[in-house]
């Protein structure tokens, strides 16, 4: 995606970035909360980088 959240999450977990991208796309299409979750995780990523 755009902000690097999926790649960041893949370094923190055992899943690949591809799996996270699929999850976020499905979350946007099916439930509509994927965009909000993505933005919240982006804020966590930005605030945790030191």
N, C-alpha and C positions, 0 to 999 in steps of 0.2 A: 504494500500500500504506500502511503505517502510519507508518513512521519517516522517510520522505522520501528513501530511498536511490535510487529510480528517477529522481526529479527531479534529484538531485545528480549522478548518473551522466550524465544527459542534458546537463547543463551542461558536463561534462568531455569528452564525446564528440560525435560527429555524429548519434547516434541519438536518437530521441524517447523520452520517458518511457513512452509507450504500448508501444514495442517492448521495453523492459526489463521492464515489467510482464508482458507476454506470456511472455517468456523465464523469469522467475521462477516464474510459475504452471505452465508446462510442466515446468520443472526439479523442482518439488515433486511434480507428478503422475506424471512418468515416472521420474525417477531418485531422488527423495527428498533430494537434497542442496541444493535451493534454499533451504530455511530456514536451513541453516548458512551458505551463501554470503551470504545476505541479512544475517544477523547479523554476519558478519565485515566485510562492506562498511559496515554501520552503525557498527561500532567504528572503522573507518578514517575514516569521515566525521566522527565525533565528535572523534576525536583530531587530525584535520587542521584543524578549524575553530579559528581563532585570533583 
